[in-house]
Amino acid sequence: MIDYQVFLMDDMKTNEAIAENEDGSYSIFINGSLCKKKMINSFHHAIRHIKGRDFEKEDVQAIEVCAHWKG
């Protein structure tokens, strides 16, 4: 089970951002100016990063390839 909170932010330059909190939960920040479909896709993208334990990895390119793969 993933413990997370989602925040809609108006002043973002990216679609989403994730922060791992000290208690092991996550804060997911979604660009509030996106359309509903892009917000949902951005949320799912963030969840794939969390499930993939990407905070423990160093190769950013490999992380993004895996996060965009929908297999």
mmCIF file of the N, C-alpha and C atoms, coordinates in Angstrom:
data_MODEL
# 
_entry.id   MODEL 
# 
loop_
_atom_site.group_PDB 
_atom_site.id 
_atom_site.type_symbol 
_atom_site.label_atom_id 
_atom_site.label_alt_id 
_atom_site.label_comp_id 
_atom_site.label_asym_id 
_atom_site.label_entity_id 
_atom_site.label_seq_id 
_atom_site.pdbx_PDB_ins_code 
_atom_site.Cartn_x 
_atom_site.Cartn_y 
_atom_site.Cartn_z 
_atom_site.occupancy 
_atom_site.B_iso_or_equiv 
_atom_site.pdbx_formal_charge 
_atom_site.auth_seq_id 
_atom_site.auth_comp_id 
_atom_site.auth_asym_id 
_atom_site.auth_atom_id 
_atom_site.pdbx_PDB_model_num 
ATOM 1   N N  . MET A 1 1  ? 0.845  -1.182 0.000   1.00 0.00 ? 1  MET A N  1 
ATOM 2   C CA . MET A 1 1  ? 0.000  0.000  0.000   1.00 0.00 ? 1  MET A CA 1 
ATOM 3   C C  . MET A 1 1  ? 0.889  1.244  0.000   1.00 0.00 ? 1  MET A C  1 
ATOM 4   N N  . ILE A 1 2  ? 0.546  2.195  -0.807  1.00 0.00 ? 2  ILE A N  1 
ATOM 5   C CA . ILE A 1 2  ? 1.302  3.435  -0.914  1.00 0.00 ? 2  ILE A CA 1 
ATOM 6   C C  . ILE A 1 2  ? 0.552  4.539  -0.172  1.00 0.00 ? 2  ILE A C  1 
ATOM 7   N N  . ASP A 1 3  ? 1.249  5.203  0.719   1.00 0.00 ? 3  ASP A N  1 
ATOM 8   C CA . ASP A 1 3  ? 0.667  6.325  1.455   1.00 0.00 ? 3  ASP A CA 1 
ATOM 9   C C  . ASP A 1 3  ? 1.109  7.606  0.751   1.00 0.00 ? 3  ASP A C  1 
ATOM 10  N N  . TYR A 1 4  ? 0.137  8.380  0.252   1.00 0.00 ? 4  TYR A N  1 
ATOM 11  C CA . TYR A 1 4  ? 0.479  9.591  -0.487  1.00 0.00 ? 4  TYR A CA 1 
ATOM 12  C C  . TYR A 1 4  ? -0.605 10.652 -0.320  1.00 0.00 ? 4  TYR A C  1 
ATOM 13  N N  . GLN A 1 5  ? -0.199 11.877 -0.613  1.00 0.00 ? 5  GLN A N  1 
ATOM 14  C CA . GLN A 1 5  ? -1.122 13.010 -0.688  1.00 0.00 ? 5  GLN A CA 1 
ATOM 15  C C  . GLN A 1 5  ? -0.882 13.683 -2.032  1.00 0.00 ? 5  GLN A C  1 
ATOM 16  N N  . VAL A 1 6  ? -1.942 14.183 -2.626  1.00 0.00 ? 6  VAL A N  1 
ATOM 17  C CA . VAL A 1 6  ? -1.835 14.866 -3.915  1.00 0.00 ? 6  VAL A CA 1 
ATOM 18  C C  . VAL A 1 6  ? -2.174 16.340 -3.726  1.00 0.00 ? 6  VAL A C  1 
ATOM 19  N N  . PHE A 1 7  ? -1.336 17.184 -4.320  1.00 0.00 ? 7  PHE A N  1 
ATOM 20  C CA . PHE A 1 7  ? -1.535 18.627 -4.253  1.00 0.00 ? 7  PHE A CA 1 
ATOM 21  C C  . PHE A 1 7  ? -1.587 19.179 -5.673  1.00 0.00 ? 7  PHE A C  1 
ATOM 22  N N  . LEU A 1 8  ? -2.594 20.003 -5.971  1.00 0.00 ? 8  LEU A N  1 
ATOM 23  C CA . LEU A 1 8  ? -2.651 20.706 -7.252  1.00 0.00 ? 8  LEU A CA 1 
ATOM 24  C C  . LEU A 1 8  ? -1.956 22.045 -7.072  1.00 0.00 ? 8  LEU A C  1 
ATOM 25  N N  . MET A 1 9  ? -0.980 22.301 -7.934  1.00 0.00 ? 9  MET A N  1 
ATOM 26  C CA . MET A 1 9  ? -0.171 23.508 -7.825  1.00 0.00 ? 9  MET A CA 1 
ATOM 27  C C  . MET A 1 9  ? -0.320 24.327 -9.111  1.00 0.00 ? 9  MET A C  1 
ATOM 28  N N  . ASP A 1 10 ? -0.445 25.630 -8.972  1.00 0.00 ? 10 ASP A N  1 
ATOM 29  C CA . ASP A 1 10 ? -0.641 26.483 -10.140 1.00 0.00 ? 10 ASP A CA 1 
ATOM 30  C C  . ASP A 1 10 ? 0.658  26.949 -10.795 1.00 0.00 ? 10 ASP A C  1 
ATOM 31  N N  . ASP A 1 11 ? 1.732  27.051 -10.055 1.00 0.00 ? 11 ASP A N  1 
ATOM 32  C CA . ASP A 1 11 ? 2.960  27.636 -10.594 1.00 0.00 ? 11 ASP A CA 1 
ATOM 33  C C  . ASP A 1 11 ? 4.035  26.600 -10.880 1.00 0.00 ? 11 ASP A C  1 
ATOM 34  N N  . MET A 1 12 ? 3.669  25.522 -11.568 1.00 0.00 ? 12 MET A N  1 
ATOM 35  C CA . MET A 1 12 ? 4.643  24.468 -11.884 1.00 0.00 ? 12 MET A CA 1 
ATOM 36  C C  . MET A 1 12 ? 5.081  24.563 -13.332 1.00 0.00 ? 12 MET A C  1 
ATOM 37  N N  . LYS A 1 13 ? 6.331  24.235 -13.582 1.00 0.00 ? 13 LYS A N  1 
ATOM 38  C CA . LYS A 1 13 ? 6.862  24.208 -14.946 1.00 0.00 ? 13 LYS A CA 1 
ATOM 39  C C  . LYS A 1 13 ? 6.888  22.794 -15.506 1.00 0.00 ? 13 LYS A C  1 
ATOM 40  N N  . THR A 1 14 ? 6.567  21.801 -14.665 1.00 0.00 ? 14 THR A N  1 
ATOM 41  C CA . THR A 1 14 ? 6.500  20.407 -15.085 1.00 0.00 ? 14 THR A CA 1 
ATOM 42  C C  . THR A 1 14 ? 5.083  19.896 -14.843 1.00 0.00 ? 14 THR A C  1 
ATOM 43  N N  . ASN A 1 15 ? 4.785  18.721 -15.377 1.00 0.00 ? 15 ASN A N  1 
ATOM 44  C CA . ASN A 1 15 ? 3.454  18.141 -15.184 1.00 0.00 ? 15 ASN A CA 1 
ATOM 45  C C  . ASN A 1 15 ? 3.250  17.642 -13.763 1.00 0.00 ? 15 ASN A C  1 
ATOM 46  N N  . GLU A 1 16 ? 4.307  17.023 -13.190 1.00 0.00 ? 16 GLU A N  1 
ATOM 47  C CA . GLU A 1 16 ? 4.203  16.522 -11.832 1.00 0.00 ? 16 GLU A CA 1 
ATOM 48  C C  . GLU A 1 16 ? 5.580  16.479 -11.185 1.00 0.00 ? 16 GLU A C  1 
ATOM 49  N N  . ALA A 1 17 ? 5.558  16.413 -9.870  1.00 0.00 ? 17 ALA A N  1 
ATOM 50  C CA . ALA A 1 17 ? 6.772  16.245 -9.072  1.00 0.00 ? 17 ALA A CA 1 
ATOM 51  C C  . ALA A 1 17 ? 6.402  15.408 -7.861  1.00 0.00 ? 17 ALA A C  1 
ATOM 52  N N  . ILE A 1 18 ? 7.391  14.702 -7.332  1.00 0.00 ? 18 ILE A N  1 
ATOM 53  C CA . ILE A 1 18 ? 7.153  13.819 -6.196  1.00 0.00 ? 18 ILE A CA 1 
ATOM 54  C C  . ILE A 1 18 ? 8.205  14.100 -5.136  1.00 0.00 ? 18 ILE A C  1 
ATOM 55  N N  . ALA A 1 19 ? 7.784  14.071 -3.895  1.00 0.00 ? 19 ALA A N  1 
ATOM 56  C CA . ALA A 1 19 ? 8.719  14.182 -2.782  1.00 0.00 ? 19 ALA A CA 1 
ATOM 57  C C  . ALA A 1 19 ? 8.460  13.014 -1.836  1.00 0.00 ? 19 ALA A C  1 
ATOM 58  N N  . GLU A 1 20 ? 9.531  12.344 -1.444  1.00 0.00 ? 20 GLU A N  1 
ATOM 59  C CA . GLU A 1 20 ? 9.404  11.302 -0.432  1.00 0.00 ? 20 GLU A CA 1 
ATOM 60  C C  . GLU A 1 20 ? 9.534  11.970 0.926   1.00 0.00 ? 20 GLU A C  1 
ATOM 61  N N  . ASN A 1 21 ? 8.552  11.752 1.773   1.00 0.00 ? 21 ASN A N  1 
ATOM 62  C CA . ASN A 1 21 ? 8.523  12.379 3.089   1.00 0.00 ? 21 ASN A CA 1 
ATOM 63  C C  . ASN A 1 21 ? 9.284  11.546 4.115   1.00 0.00 ? 21 ASN A C  1 
ATOM 64  N N  . GLU A 1 22 ? 9.648  12.166 5.208   1.00 0.00 ? 22 GLU A N  1 
ATOM 65  C CA . GLU A 1 22 ? 10.425 11.499 6.258   1.00 0.00 ? 22 GLU A CA 1 
ATOM 66  C C  . GLU A 1 22 ? 9.731  10.268 6.825   1.00 0.00 ? 22 GLU A C  1 
ATOM 67  N N  . ASP A 1 23 ? 8.402  10.264 6.810   1.00 0.00 ? 23 ASP A N  1 
ATOM 68  C CA . ASP A 1 23 ? 7.655  9.135  7.377   1.00 0.00 ? 23 ASP A CA 1 
ATOM 69  C C  . ASP A 1 23 ? 7.431  8.000  6.377   1.00 0.00 ? 23 ASP A C  1 
ATOM 70  N N  . GLY A 1 24 ? 8.023  8.111  5.179   1.00 0.00 ? 24 GLY A N  1 
ATOM 71  C CA . GLY A 1 24 ? 7.874  7.071  4.166   1.00 0.00 ? 24 GLY A CA 1 
ATOM 72  C C  . GLY A 1 24 ? 6.704  7.295  3.233   1.00 0.00 ? 24 GLY A C  1 
ATOM 73  N N  . SER A 1 25 ? 5.889  8.291  3.488   1.00 0.00 ? 25 SER A N  1 
ATOM 74  C CA . SER A 1 25 ? 4.790  8.629  2.584   1.00 0.00 ? 25 SER A CA 1 
ATOM 75  C C  . SER A 1 25 ? 5.336  9.515  1.455   1.00 0.00 ? 25 SER A C  1 
ATOM 76  N N  . TYR A 1 26 ? 4.487  9.835  0.517   1.00 0.00 ? 26 TYR A N  1 
ATOM 77  C CA . TYR A 1 26 ? 4.888  10.646 -0.627  1.00 0.00 ? 26 TYR A CA 1 
ATOM 78  C C  . TYR A 1 26 ? 3.944  11.824 -0.809  1.00 0.00 ? 26 TYR A C  1 
ATOM 79  N N  . SER A 1 27 ? 4.493  12.914 -1.268  1.00 0.00 ? 27 SER A N  1 
ATOM 80  C CA . SER A 1 27 ? 3.696  14.064 -1.696  1.00 0.00 ? 27 SER A CA 1 
ATOM 81  C C  . SER A 1 27 ? 3.815  14.139 -3.208  1.00 0.00 ? 27 SER A C  1 
ATOM 82  N N  . ILE A 1 28 ? 2.673  14.125 -3.869  1.00 0.00 ? 28 ILE A N  1 
ATOM 83  C CA . ILE A 1 28 ? 2.633  14.212 -5.335  1.00 0.00 ? 28 ILE A CA 1 
ATOM 84  C C  . ILE A 1 28 ? 2.070  15.580 -5.685  1.00 0.00 ? 28 ILE A C  1 
ATOM 85  N N  . PHE A 1 29 ? 2.824  16.336 -6.445  1.00 0.00 ? 29 PHE A N  1 
ATOM 86  C CA . PHE A 1 29 ? 2.421  17.675 -6.863  1.00 0.00 ? 29 PHE A CA 1 
ATOM 87  C C  . PHE A 1 29 ? 2.057  17.617 -8.340  1.00 0.00 ? 29 PHE A C  1 
ATOM 88  N N  . ILE A 1 30 ? 0.826  17.990 -8.668  1.00 0.00 ? 30 ILE A N  1 
ATOM 89  C CA . ILE A 1 30 ? 0.322  17.966 -10.044 1.00 0.00 ? 30 ILE A CA 1 
ATOM 90  C C  . ILE A 1 30 ? 0.096  19.399 -10.507 1.00 0.00 ? 30 ILE A C  1 
ATOM 91  N N  . ASN A 1 31 ? 0.495  19.670 -11.739 1.00 0.00 ? 31 ASN A N  1 
ATOM 92  C CA . ASN A 1 31 ? 0.302  20.988 -12.333 1.00 0.00 ? 31 ASN A CA 1 
ATOM 93  C C  . ASN A 1 31 ? -1.200 21.248 -12.490 1.00 0.00 ? 31 ASN A C  1 
ATOM 94  N N  . GLY A 1 32 ? -1.716 22.200 -11.761 1.00 0.00 ? 32 GLY A N  1 
ATOM 95  C CA . GLY A 1 32 ? -3.142 22.503 -11.754 1.00 0.00 ? 32 GLY A CA 1 
ATOM 96  C C  . GLY A 1 32 ? -3.667 23.145 -13.022 1.00 0.00 ? 32 GLY A C  1 
ATOM 97  N N  . SER A 1 33 ? -2.770 23.557 -13.916 1.00 0.00 ? 33 SER A N  1 
ATOM 98  C CA . SER A 1 33 ? -3.224 24.175 -15.166 1.00 0.00 ? 33 SER A CA 1 
ATOM 99  C C  . SER A 1 33 ? -3.402 23.143 -16.282 1.00 0.00 ? 33 SER A C  1 
ATOM 100 N N  . LEU A 1 34 ? -3.129 21.878 -16.004 1.00 0.00 ? 34 LEU A N  1 
ATOM 101 C CA . LEU A 1 34 ? -3.317 20.829 -17.003 1.00 0.00 ? 34 LEU A CA 1 
ATOM 102 C C  . LEU A 1 34 ? -4.798 20.495 -17.149 1.00 0.00 ? 34 LEU A C  1 
ATOM 103 N N  . CYS A 1 35 ? -5.165 19.948 -18.302 1.00 0.00 ? 35 CYS A N  1 
ATOM 104 C CA . CYS A 1 35 ? -6.533 19.451 -18.466 1.00 0.00 ? 35 CYS A CA 1 
ATOM 105 C C  . CYS A 1 35 ? -6.685 18.193 -17.610 1.00 0.00 ? 35 CYS A C  1 
ATOM 106 N N  . LYS A 1 36 ? -7.915 17.780 -17.371 1.00 0.00 ? 36 LYS A N  1 
ATOM 107 C CA . LYS A 1 36 ? -8.194 16.657 -16.480 1.00 0.00 ? 36 LYS A CA 1 
ATOM 108 C C  . LYS A 1 36 ? -7.465 15.384 -16.930 1.00 0.00 ? 36 LYS A C  1 
ATOM 109 N N  . LYS A 1 37 ? -7.461 15.088 -18.225 1.00 0.00 ? 37 LYS A N  1 
ATOM 110 C CA . LYS A 1 37 ? -6.805 13.880 -18.737 1.00 0.00 ? 37 LYS A CA 1 
ATOM 111 C C  . LYS A 1 37 ? -5.300 13.913 -18.459 1.00 0.00 ? 37 LYS A C  1 
ATOM 112 N N  . LYS A 1 38 ? -4.659 15.066 -18.658 1.00 0.00 ? 38 LYS A N  1 
ATOM 113 C CA . LYS A 1 38 ? -3.226 15.175 -18.397 1.00 0.00 ? 38 LYS A CA 1 
ATOM 114 C C  . LYS A 1 38 ? -2.923 15.107 -16.912 1.00 0.00 ? 38 LYS A C  1 
ATOM 115 N N  . MET A 1 39 ? -3.825 15.621 -16.086 1.00 0.00 ? 39 MET A N  1 
ATOM 116 C CA . MET A 1 39 ? -3.647 15.493 -14.634 1.00 0.00 ? 39 MET A CA 1 
ATOM 117 C C  . MET A 1 39 ? -3.663 14.023 -14.227 1.00 0.00 ? 39 MET A C  1 
ATOM 118 N N  . ILE A 1 40 ? -4.614 13.281 -14.755 1.00 0.00 ? 40 ILE A N  1 
ATOM 119 C CA . ILE A 1 40 ? -4.726 11.856 -14.434 1.00 0.00 ? 40 ILE A CA 1 
ATOM 120 C C  . ILE A 1 40 ? -3.489 11.109 -14.925 1.00 0.00 ? 40 ILE A C  1 
ATOM 121 N N  . ASN A 1 41 ? -3.055 11.388 -16.152 1.00 0.00 ? 41 ASN A N  1 
ATOM 122 C CA . ASN A 1 41 ? -1.858 10.739 -16.688 1.00 0.00 ? 41 ASN A CA 1 
ATOM 123 C C  . ASN A 1 41 ? -0.626 11.089 -15.854 1.00 0.00 ? 41 ASN A C  1 
ATOM 124 N N  . SER A 1 42 ? -0.535 12.321 -15.414 1.00 0.00 ? 42 SER A N  1 
ATOM 125 C CA . SER A 1 42 ? 0.596  12.749 -14.588 1.00 0.00 ? 42 SER A CA 1 
ATOM 126 C C  . SER A 1 42 ? 0.581  12.042 -13.240 1.00 0.00 ? 42 SER A C  1 
ATOM 127 N N  . PHE A 1 43 ? -0.611 11.871 -12.678 1.00 0.00 ? 43 PHE A N  1 
ATOM 128 C CA . PHE A 1 43 ? -0.738 11.130 -11.412 1.00 0.00 ? 43 PHE A CA 1 
ATOM 129 C C  . PHE A 1 43 ? -0.251 9.696  -11.585 1.00 0.00 ? 43 PHE A C  1 
ATOM 130 N N  . HIS A 1 44 ? -0.702 9.032  -12.643 1.00 0.00 ? 44 HIS A N  1 
ATOM 131 C CA . HIS A 1 44 ? -0.290 7.649  -12.885 1.00 0.00 ? 44 HIS A CA 1 
ATOM 132 C C  . HIS A 1 44 ? 1.218  7.555  -13.120 1.00 0.00 ? 44 HIS A C  1 
ATOM 133 N N  . HIS A 1 45 ? 1.775  8.542  -13.805 1.00 0.00 ? 45 HIS A N  1 
ATOM 134 C CA . HIS A 1 45 ? 3.225  8.606  -14.033 1.00 0.00 ? 45 HIS A CA 1 
ATOM 135 C C  . HIS A 1 45 ? 3.952  8.686  -12.683 1.00 0.00 ? 45 HIS A C  1 
ATOM 136 N N  . ALA A 1 46 ? 3.458  9.522  -11.796 1.00 0.00 ? 46 ALA A N  1 
ATOM 137 C CA . ALA A 1 46 ? 4.069  9.663  -10.472 1.00 0.00 ? 46 ALA A CA 1 
ATOM 138 C C  . ALA A 1 46 ? 3.978  8.351  -9.688  1.00 0.00 ? 46 ALA A C  1 
ATOM 139 N N  . ILE A 1 47 ? 2.840  7.685  -9.745  1.00 0.00 ? 47 ILE A N  1 
ATOM 140 C CA . ILE A 1 47 ? 2.670  6.411  -9.041  1.00 0.00 ? 47 ILE A CA 1 
ATOM 141 C C  . ILE A 1 47 ? 3.637  5.360  -9.587  1.00 0.00 ? 47 ILE A C  1 
ATOM 142 N N  . ARG A 1 48 ? 3.861  5.342  -10.915 1.00 0.00 ? 48 ARG A N  1 
ATOM 143 C CA . ARG A 1 48 ? 4.829  4.400  -11.484 1.00 0.00 ? 48 ARG A CA 1 
ATOM 144 C C  . ARG A 1 48 ? 6.232  4.665  -10.927 1.00 0.00 ? 48 ARG A C  1 
ATOM 145 N N  . HIS A 1 49 ? 6.585  5.932  -10.739 1.00 0.00 ? 49 HIS A N  1 
ATOM 146 C CA . HIS A 1 49 ? 7.883  6.258  -10.139 1.00 0.00 ? 49 HIS A CA 1 
ATOM 147 C C  . HIS A 1 49 ? 7.959  5.724  -8.711  1.00 0.00 ? 49 HIS A C  1 
ATOM 148 N N  . ILE A 1 50 ? 6.888  5.892  -7.961  1.00 0.00 ? 50 ILE A N  1 
ATOM 149 C CA . ILE A 1 50 ? 6.882  5.427  -6.575  1.00 0.00 ? 50 ILE A CA 1 
ATOM 150 C C  . ILE A 1 50 ? 6.958  3.905  -6.523  1.00 0.00 ? 50 ILE A C  1 
ATOM 151 N N  . LYS A 1 51 ? 6.114  3.232  -7.305  1.00 0.00 ? 51 LYS A N  1 
ATOM 152 C CA . LYS A 1 51 ? 6.119  1.765  -7.316  1.00 0.00 ? 51 LYS A CA 1 
ATOM 153 C C  . LYS A 1 51 ? 7.451  1.210  -7.810  1.00 0.00 ? 51 LYS A C  1 
ATOM 154 N N  . GLY A 1 52 ? 8.109  1.939  -8.722  1.00 0.00 ? 52 GLY A N  1 
ATOM 155 C CA . GLY A 1 52 ? 9.397  1.503  -9.256  1.00 0.00 ? 52 GLY A CA 1 
ATOM 156 C C  . GLY A 1 52 ? 10.560 1.795  -8.324  1.00 0.00 ? 52 GLY A C  1 
ATOM 157 N N  . ARG A 1 53 ? 10.265 2.374  -7.162  1.00 0.00 ? 53 ARG A N  1 
ATOM 158 C CA . ARG A 1 53 ? 11.281 2.725  -6.167  1.00 0.00 ? 53 ARG A CA 1 
ATOM 159 C C  . ARG A 1 53 ? 12.385 3.579  -6.789  1.00 0.00 ? 53 ARG A C  1 
ATOM 160 N N  . ASP A 1 54 ? 11.971 4.515  -7.614  1.00 0.00 ? 54 ASP A N  1 
ATOM 161 C CA . ASP A 1 54 ? 12.915 5.342  -8.368  1.00 0.00 ? 54 ASP A CA 1 
ATOM 162 C C  . ASP A 1 54 ? 13.742 6.279  -7.496  1.00 0.00 ? 54 ASP A C  1 
ATOM 163 N N  . PHE A 1 55 ? 13.338 6.480  -6.262  1.00 0.00 ? 55 PHE A N  1 
ATOM 164 C CA . PHE A 1 55 ? 14.107 7.347  -5.368  1.00 0.00 ? 55 PHE A CA 1 
ATOM 165 C C  . PHE A 1 55 ? 15.422 6.680  -4.959  1.00 0.00 ? 55 PHE A C  1 
ATOM 166 N N  . GLU A 1 56 ? 15.532 5.382  -5.208  1.00 0.00 ? 56 GLU A N  1 
ATOM 167 C CA . GLU A 1 56 ? 16.742 4.647  -4.867  1.00 0.00 ? 56 GLU A CA 1 
ATOM 168 C C  . GLU A 1 56 ? 17.683 4.513  -6.056  1.00 0.00 ? 56 GLU A C  1 
ATOM 169 N N  . LYS A 1 57 ? 17.296 4.998  -7.232  1.00 0.00 ? 57 LYS A N  1 
ATOM 170 C CA . LYS A 1 57 ? 18.079 4.842  -8.456  1.00 0.00 ? 57 LYS A CA 1 
ATOM 171 C C  . LYS A 1 57 ? 18.821 6.132  -8.794  1.00 0.00 ? 57 LYS A C  1 
ATOM 172 N N  . GLU A 1 58 ? 19.860 5.987  -9.607  1.00 0.00 ? 58 GLU A N  1 
ATOM 173 C CA . GLU A 1 58 ? 20.660 7.149  -9.976  1.00 0.00 ? 58 GLU A CA 1 
ATOM 174 C C  . GLU A 1 58 ? 20.565 7.510  -11.457 1.00 0.00 ? 58 GLU A C  1 
ATOM 175 N N  . ASP A 1 59 ? 20.254 6.552  -12.335 1.00 0.00 ? 59 ASP A N  1 
ATOM 176 C CA . ASP A 1 59 ? 20.235 6.781  -13.783 1.00 0.00 ? 59 ASP A CA 1 
ATOM 177 C C  . ASP A 1 59 ? 18.884 7.376  -14.200 1.00 0.00 ? 59 ASP A C  1 
ATOM 178 N N  . VAL A 1 60 ? 18.847 8.691  -14.350 1.00 0.00 ? 60 VAL A N  1 
ATOM 179 C CA . VAL A 1 60 ? 17.598 9.403  -14.651 1.00 0.00 ? 60 VAL A CA 1 
ATOM 180 C C  . VAL A 1 60 ? 16.980 8.927  -15.958 1.00 0.00 ? 60 VAL A C  1 
ATOM 181 N N  . GLN A 1 61 ? 17.780 8.703  -16.979 1.00 0.00 ? 61 GLN A N  1 
ATOM 182 C CA . GLN A 1 61 ? 17.248 8.256  -18.273 1.00 0.00 ? 61 GLN A CA 1 
ATOM 183 C C  . GLN A 1 61 ? 16.559 6.899  -18.141 1.00 0.00 ? 61 GLN A C  1 
ATOM 184 N N  . ALA A 1 62 ? 17.183 5.969  -17.431 1.00 0.00 ? 62 ALA A N  1 
ATOM 185 C CA . ALA A 1 62 ? 16.581 4.642  -17.229 1.00 0.00 ? 62 ALA A CA 1 
ATOM 186 C C  . ALA A 1 62 ? 15.299 4.744  -16.411 1.00 0.00 ? 62 ALA A C  1 
ATOM 187 N N  . ILE A 1 63 ? 15.297 5.627  -15.432 1.00 0.00 ? 63 ILE A N  1 
ATOM 188 C CA . ILE A 1 63 ? 14.098 5.833  -14.612 1.00 0.00 ? 63 ILE A CA 1 
ATOM 189 C C  . ILE A 1 63 ? 12.934 6.275  -15.485 1.00 0.00 ? 63 ILE A C  1 
ATOM 190 N N  . GLU A 1 64 ? 13.150 7.254  -16.338 1.00 0.00 ? 64 GLU A N  1 
ATOM 191 C CA . GLU A 1 64 ? 12.071 7.769  -17.191 1.00 0.00 ? 64 GLU A CA 1 
ATOM 192 C C  . GLU A 1 64 ? 11.614 6.729  -18.217 1.00 0.00 ? 64 GLU A C  1 
ATOM 193 N N  . VAL A 1 65 ? 12.522 5.959  -18.763 1.00 0.00 ? 65 VAL A N  1 
ATOM 194 C CA . VAL A 1 65 ? 12.133 4.913  -19.719 1.00 0.00 ? 65 VAL A CA 1 
ATOM 195 C C  . VAL A 1 65 ? 11.186 3.937  -19.031 1.00 0.00 ? 65 VAL A C  1 
ATOM 196 N N  . CYS A 1 66 ? 11.547 3.512  -17.823 1.00 0.00 ? 66 CYS A N  1 
ATOM 197 C CA . CYS A 1 66 ? 10.694 2.570  -17.084 1.00 0.00 ? 66 CYS A CA 1 
ATOM 198 C C  . CYS A 1 66 ? 9.366  3.200  -16.690 1.00 0.00 ? 66 CYS A C  1 
ATOM 199 N N  . ALA A 1 67 ? 9.366  4.461  -16.297 1.00 0.00 ? 67 ALA A N  1 
ATOM 200 C CA . ALA A 1 67 ? 8.138  5.127  -15.866 1.00 0.00 ? 67 ALA A CA 1 
ATOM 201 C C  . ALA A 1 67 ? 7.174  5.353  -17.026 1.00 0.00 ? 67 ALA A C  1 
ATOM 202 N N  . HIS A 1 68 ? 7.699  5.459  -18.245 1.00 0.00 ? 68 HIS A N  1 
ATOM 203 C CA . HIS A 1 68 ? 6.830  5.687  -19.403 1.00 0.00 ? 68 HIS A CA 1 
ATOM 204 C C  . HIS A 1 68 ? 6.360  4.375  -20.015 1.00 0.00 ? 68 HIS A C  1 
ATOM 205 N N  . TRP A 1 69 ? 6.980  3.255  -19.658 1.00 0.00 ? 69 TRP A N  1 
ATOM 206 C CA . TRP A 1 69 ? 6.576  1.958  -20.151 1.00 0.00 ? 69 TRP A CA 1 
ATOM 207 C C  . TRP A 1 69 ? 5.328  1.523  -19.416 1.00 0.00 ? 69 TRP A C  1 
ATOM 208 N N  . LYS A 1 70 ? 4.308  1.136  -20.146 1.00 0.00 ? 70 LYS A N  1 
ATOM 209 C CA . LYS A 1 70 ? 3.029  0.804  -19.535 1.00 0.00 ? 70 LYS A CA 1 
ATOM 210 C C  . LYS A 1 70 ? 2.764  -0.688 -19.495 1.00 0.00 ? 70 LYS A C  1 
ATOM 211 N N  . GLY A 1 71 ? 3.766  -1.514 -19.708 1.00 0.00 ? 71 GLY A N  1 
ATOM 212 C CA . GLY A 1 71 ? 3.653  -2.964 -19.767 1.00 0.00 ? 71 GLY A CA 1 
ATOM 213 C C  . GLY A 1 71 ? 2.941  -3.604 -18.722 1.00 0.00 ? 71 GLY A C  1 
# 
